[in-house]
Amino acid sequence: MKDRFKAVLISKDGAAQKAEIVELDRASLMEGDVTVEVSHSTVNYKDGLALTGRSPVVRKFPMIPGIDLAGTVESSAGGQFKPGDRVLINGCGLSETHFGGYAQLARVKSDWLVPLPAAFTPREAMAVGTAGYTAMLSVLALEDAGITPQRGPVVVTGAAGGVGSIAVAILSKLGYRVIASTGRMVEEAYLKELGAAEIIPRSELGGDVKMLDKERWAGAVDSVGSKTLANVIAGTQYGGAVAACGLAQGLDLPTSVAPFILRGVSLLGIESVYMPMPRRLKAWERLARDLDVRKLAAMTRTIGLGGVQKAAEDILAGNVRGRLVVEIAQ
């Protein structure tokens, strides 16, 4: 057992926030009944917000960020997990009120842990991360709303990002015709390799809002919010559904009731942090079945702990394609 471990630590002095790699002792770990030796984490959009302080994600300082982690159980006070078990966590307050995944060790509650699916290595699970898990929750919500491939195409916004890339890959494998919306048209070949049938520029959806537009798609996975989400809703077919899971463009939603009362469109809110365990497990079961690991590998690159601060800036600037895995050196 390690007495000391390396971690990224965010501290705050007044309004100023800084993140640095430090060495902590085991006594610094927070409360929990399971201690995990962390092998991998990842960088999501929310991690970018936490590391830069551009949104009040972190609610307790100092804080080890990283909303995801994967690794091996070192010790457990309960009977649900035993030493040697491979596990993962998405959300559950990590990086907000509880130390997260950018550390060699984490002490957490057993209720938060998901057994690592046999289909994934820890690195692959973190290539999925909260972004991919959220994408799967969005697909499940569309299925529950009756949006089948036969109903019509599905549009994915922010398609070259983490949520978008995995949503495109999953939906195309399931037989949907996927329309990918992106601000980076240079990624057209990449998105088509993931399975997109059509690429449209971000400007087509990100501008002035129409309360109702031509009916273009049966469903949508939107990670952008604001005007983009409003225009996606306006272009949704009668009886269609839109899964809203992000806010890259903004928290506002400048729409009207027209799509809902004239076309019966459903707006499906996707929350991933505190999702009950049965749904969480179902999402990971479906990810293991419906996500092509070859496509996952093609959209993923690996960095070390020292690279997370730059990655945070890059992901908020829209300069990250696909997924970033953080390898936690032991």
For each residue, the residues with C-beta under 8 A, 3 or more apart:
1: 26 74 75
2: 5 26 37 104 105
3: 25 26
4: 23 24 25 26
5: 2 23 24 26 103 104 105
6: 21 22 23 24 103 104 305 329
7: 21 22 23 24 64 99 102 103 104 105 305
8: 19 20 21 22 51 64 65 66 102 103 305 308 309
9: 19 20 21 22 24 62 63 64
10: 17 18 19 50 51 53 58 61 62 63 64 65
11: 17 18 19 20 61 62
12: 15 16 17 18 53 61 62
13: 16 18
14:
15: 12
16: 12 13
17: 10 11 12 53 58
18: 10 11 12 13
19: 8 9 10 11 51 65 308 309
20: 8 9 11
21: 6 7 8 9 305 306
22: 6 7 8 9
23: 4 5 6 7
24: 4 5 6 7 9 28 103
25: 3 4 28
26: 1 2 3 4 5 29 105
27:
28: 24 25
29: 26 32 35 99 105 106 107
30: 98 99 107
31: 107
32: 29 35 106 107 108 109 110
33: 76 77 78 109 110
34: 73 75 76 77 78 81 87 107 108 109 110 113
35: 29 32 73 74 75 76 105 106 107
36: 69 71 72 73 74 87 105 106 107 108 113
37: 2 71 72 73 74 104 105 330
38: 41 69 70 71 101 103 104 105 106 328
39: 70 71 72 122 123 327 328 330
40: 69 70 71 101 122 123 125 126 325 326 327 328
41: 38 66 68 69 70 100 101 102 126 325 326 328
42: 47 66 68 101 126 127 129 130 131 323 324 325 326
43: 47 48 303 308 311 312 315 320 324 326
44: 47 48 67 68 129 130 131 162 315
45: 48 49 131 161 162 163 223 246 248 315 316
46: 49 50 57 67 95 130
47: 42 43 44 50 51 65 66 67 95 308 312 315
48: 43 44 45 51 52 54 311 312 313 314 315 316
49: 45 46 52 53 54 55 57 316
50: 10 46 47 53 55 57 58 63 65 67 95 96 312
51: 8 10 19 47 48 65 308 309 312
52: 48 49 312 313 316
53: 10 12 17 49 50 58
54: 48 49 316
55: 49 50
56: 59
57: 46 49 50 95 96
58: 10 17 50 53 61 63 65 95 96
59: 56 96 97
60: 63 96 97
61: 10 11 12 58
62: 9 10 11 12
63: 9 10 50 58 60 95 99 100
64: 7 8 9 10 95 99 100 101 102 103 106
65: 8 10 19 47 50 51 58 95 100 101 102 308
66: 8 41 42 47 69 94 95 100 101 102 103 308 326
67: 44 46 47 50 90 91 94 95 96 100 101 130 273
68: 41 42 44 88 89 90 91 94 100 101 126 129 130
69: 36 38 40 41 66 88 89 94 100 101 106 126
70: 38 39 40 41 86 87 88 89 101 116 122 123 125 126
71: 36 37 38 39 40 86 87 88 106 122 328
72: 36 37 39 83 84 85 86 87
73: 34 35 36 37 76 81 82 83 84 85 86 87
74: 1 35 36 37 83 105
75: 1 34 35 83
76: 33 34 35 73 79 80 81 82 83 85 110
77: 33 34
78: 33 34 81 110
79: 76 82
80: 76 110 113
81: 34 73 76 78 85 87 110 113
82: 73 76 79 85
83: 72 73 74 75 76
84: 72 73
85: 72 73 76 81 82 115
86: 70 71 72 73 115 116 122
87: 34 36 70 71 72 73 81 113 114 115 116
88: 68 69 70 71 113 114 116 122 125 126
89: 68 69 70 92 94 101 108 112 113 114
90: 67 68 114 129 130 133 272 273 280
91: 67 68 94 130 272 273 274 275
92: 89 98 108 109 112 273 274
93: 96 97 98 273 274
94: 66 67 68 69 89 91 98 99 100 101 108
95: 46 47 50 57 58 63 64 65 66 67 98 100 101
96: 50 57 58 59 60 67 93 273
97: 59 60 93
98: 30 92 93 94 95 108
99: 7 29 30 63 64 94 103 106 107
100: 41 63 64 65 66 67 68 69 94 95 103 106
101: 38 40 41 42 64 65 66 67 68 69 70 89 94 95 106 326 328
102: 7 8 41 64 65 66 305 308 326 328
103: 5 6 7 8 24 38 64 66 99 100 106 328
104: 2 5 6 7 37 38 328 329 330
105: 2 5 7 26 29 35 36 37 38 74
106: 29 32 35 36 38 64 69 71 99 100 101 103
107: 29 30 31 32 34 35 36 99
108: 32 34 36 89 92 94 98 112 113
109: 32 33 34 92 112 113
110: 32 33 34 76 78 80 81 113
111: 277
112: 89 92 108 109
113: 34 36 80 81 87 88 89 108 109 110
114: 87 88 89 90 277 280 281 284
115: 85 86 87
116: 70 86 87 88 120 122 125
117: 120 125 284 285 287 288
118: 288
119: 288 289 293
120: 116 117 124 125 128 287 288 293
121: 124 125
122: 39 40 70 71 86 88 116 125 126
123: 39 40 70 126 127 302 325 327
124: 120 121 127 128 293 296 297
125: 40 70 88 116 117 120 121 122 128 129
126: 40 41 42 68 69 70 88 122 123 129 325 326
127: 42 123 124 132 296 297 299 300 323 325
128: 120 124 125 131 132 133 166 287 291 296 323
129: 42 44 68 90 125 126 132 133 162 323 325
130: 42 44 46 67 68 90 91 133 134 272
131: 42 44 45 128 134 135 161 162 163 166 323
132: 127 128 129 135 136 162 163 166 287 291 296 323
133: 90 128 129 130 136 137 272 280 283 284 287
134: 130 131 137 138 163 223 245 246 270 272
135: 131 132 138 139 163 164 166 167 170 221 245
136: 132 133 139 140 166 170 283 284 286 287 290 291
137: 133 134 140 141 243 245 270 272 275 279 283
138: 134 135 141 142 163 167 221 243 245 268 270
139: 135 136 142 143 167 170 171 174 221 243 286 290
140: 136 137 143 144 279 282 283 286
141: 137 138 144 145 241 243 268 270
142: 138 139 145 147 154 219 221 241 243 268
143: 139 140 146 147 148
144: 140 141
145: 141 142 219 241 266 268
146: 143 151 239 241
147: 142 143 151 154 218 219 240 241
148: 143 151
149: 174 175 176 177
150:
151: 146 147 148 218 219 237 240
152: 177 217 218 219 237 240
153: 176 177 178 179 197 198 216 217 218
154: 142 147 171 176 177 178 179 217 218 219 220 221
155: 178 179 180 181 200 216 217 219 220 221 232 235
156: 159 164 167 168 171 178 179 180 181 196 220 221 222
157: 164 181 202 205 220 221 222 223 224 228 229 232
158: 161 163 164 181 182 222 223 224 246 248
159: 156 164 165 167 168 180 181 182 187 191 196 199
160: 164 165 180 182 183 184 187 190 191 321 322
161: 45 131 158 164 165 223 248 315 318 320 321 322
162: 44 45 129 131 132 165 166 320 322 323 324
163: 45 131 132 134 135 138 158 166 167 221 223 245 246
164: 135 156 157 158 159 160 161 167 168 180 182 221 223
165: 159 160 161 162 168 169 191 194 299 321 322 323
166: 128 131 132 135 136 162 163 169 170 291 296 299 323
167: 135 138 139 156 159 163 164 170 171 221
168: 156 159 164 165 171 172 178 180 191 194 195 196
169: 165 166 172 173 194 195 291 292 295 296 299
170: 135 136 139 166 167 173 174 287 290 291
171: 139 154 156 167 168 174 176 178 195 221
172: 168 169 175 176 178 194 195 196 197
173: 169 170 195 290 291 292
174: 139 149 170 171 290
175: 149 172
176: 149 153 154 171 172 219
177: 149 152 153 154 197 198
178: 153 154 155 156 168 171 172 195 196 197 198
179: 153 154 155 156 196 197 198 199 200 216 217
180: 155 156 159 160 164 168 191 194 196 198 199 200
181: 155 156 157 158 159 199 200 201 202 204 205 228
182: 158 159 160 164 185 187 191 199 200 201 202
183: 160 201 202 203 206 318
184: 160 187 318 321
185: 182 188 199 201
186:
187: 159 160 182 184 190 191 321
188: 185 191 192 199
189: 192 193
190: 160 187 193 194 299 321 322
191: 159 160 165 168 180 182 187 188 194 196 199
192: 188 189 195 196 197 199
193: 189 190 295 298
194: 165 168 169 172 180 190 191 295 298 299
195: 168 169 171 172 173 178 192 295
196: 156 159 168 172 178 179 180 191 192 199
197: 153 172 177 178 179 192
198: 153 177 178 179 180
199: 159 179 180 181 182 185 188 191 192 196
200: 155 179 180 181 182 204 205
201: 181 182 183 185 204
202: 157 181 182 183 205 206 228
203: 183 206 207
204: 181 200 201 207
205: 157 181 200 202 227 228 231 232 235
206: 183 202 203 224 227 228 231 249
207: 203 204 227 231
208: 227
209: 227 230 231 234 254 255
210: 213 231 234
211: 234 255 256 258 259
212: 234 258 259 262 263
213: 210 216 231 234 235
214: 235
215: 235 236 237 238 240 263
216: 153 155 179 213 235 236 237
217: 152 153 154 155 179 220 232 235 236 237 240
218: 147 151 152 153 154 236 237 240 241
219: 142 145 147 151 152 154 155 176 236 240 241 242 243
220: 154 155 156 157 217 232 233 236 240 241 242 243
221: 135 138 139 142 154 155 156 157 163 164 167 171 243 245
222: 156 157 158 225 228 229 232 242 243 244 245 246
223: 45 134 157 158 161 163 164 245 246 248
224: 157 158 206 228 229 246 247 248 249
225: 222 228 229 244 246 247 248 249 250 251 252 253
226: 229 230 247 249 250 251 252 253 254
227: 205 206 207 208 209 230 231 249 250 254
228: 157 181 202 205 206 222 224 225 231 232 249
229: 157 222 224 225 226 232 233 242 244 249 253 255
230: 209 226 227 233 234 253 254 255
231: 205 206 207 209 210 213 227 228 234 235
232: 155 157 205 217 220 222 228 229 235 236 242
233: 220 229 230 236 242 255 259 265 267
234: 209 210 211 212 213 230 231 255 258 259
235: 155 205 213 214 215 216 217 231 232
236: 215 216 217 218 219 220 232 233 240 241 242 259 263 265
237: 151 152 215 216 217 218 240 263
238: 215 263 264 265
239: 146 263 264 265
240: 147 151 152 215 217 218 219 220 236 237 263 265 266
241: 141 142 145 146 147 218 219 220 236 265 266 267 268
242: 219 220 222 229 232 233 236 265 266 267 268
243: 137 138 139 141 142 219 220 221 222 268 270
244: 222 225 229 267 268 269 270
245: 134 135 137 138 163 221 222 223 270 272
246: 45 134 158 163 222 223 224 225
247: 224 225 226 250 251
248: 45 158 161 223 224 225 318
249: 206 224 225 226 227 228 229
250: 225 226 227 247
251: 225 226 247
252: 225 226
253: 225 226 229 230
254: 209 226 227 230
255: 209 211 229 230 233 234 258 259
256: 211 259
257: 260 261
258: 211 212 234 255 261 262 263
259: 211 212 233 234 236 255 256 262 263 265
260: 257 263 264 265 266 267
261: 257 258 264
262: 212 258 259
263: 212 215 236 237 238 239 240 258 259 260
264: 238 239 260 261
265: 233 236 238 239 240 241 242 259 260
266: 145 240 241 242 260
267: 233 241 242 244 260
268: 138 141 142 145 241 242 243 244
269: 244
270: 134 137 138 141 243 244 245
271: 274 275
272: 90 91 130 133 134 137 245 275
273: 67 90 91 92 93 96
274: 91 92 93 271
275: 91 137 271 272 279 280 283
276: 279 280
277: 111 114 280 281
278: 281 282
279: 137 140 275 276 282 283
280: 90 114 133 275 276 277 283 284
281: 114 277 278 284 285
282: 140 278 279 285 286
283: 133 136 137 140 275 279 280 286 287
284: 114 117 133 136 280 281 287 288
285: 117 281 282 288 289
286: 136 139 140 282 283 289 290
287: 117 120 128 132 133 136 170 283 284 290 291
288: 117 118 119 120 284 285 291
289: 119 285 286
290: 136 139 170 173 174 286 287
291: 128 132 136 166 169 170 173 287 288 295 296
292: 169 173 295 296
293: 119 120 124 296 297
294: 297 298
295: 169 193 194 195 291 292 298 299
296: 124 127 128 132 166 169 291 292 293 299 300 323
297: 124 127 293 294 300
298: 193 194 294 295 322
299: 127 165 166 169 190 194 295 296 321 322 323
300: 127 296 297 322 323 324 325
301: 322 323 324 325
302: 123 324 325 326 327
303: 43 306 307 308 311 324 325 326 327
304: 307 326 327 329
305: 6 7 8 21 102 308 326 328 329
306: 21 303
307: 303 304 310 311 326
308: 8 19 43 47 51 65 66 102 303 305 311 312 326
309: 8 19 51 312 313
310: 307 313 314
311: 43 48 303 307 308 314 315 320 324
312: 43 47 48 50 51 52 308 309 315 316
313: 48 52 309 310 316 317
314: 48 310 311 317 319 320
315: 43 44 45 47 48 161 311 312 318 319 320 324
316: 45 48 49 52 54 312 313
317: 313 314
318: 161 183 184 248 315
319: 314 315
320: 43 161 162 311 314 315 324
321: 160 161 165 184 187 190 299
322: 160 161 162 165 190 298 299 300 301
323: 42 127 128 129 131 132 162 165 166 296 299 300 301
324: 42 43 162 300 301 302 303 311 315 320
325: 40 41 42 123 126 127 129 300 301 302 303
326: 40 41 42 43 66 101 102 126 302 303 304 305 307 308
327: 39 40 123 302 303 304
328: 38 39 40 41 71 101 102 103 104 305
329: 6 104 304 305
330: 37 39 104
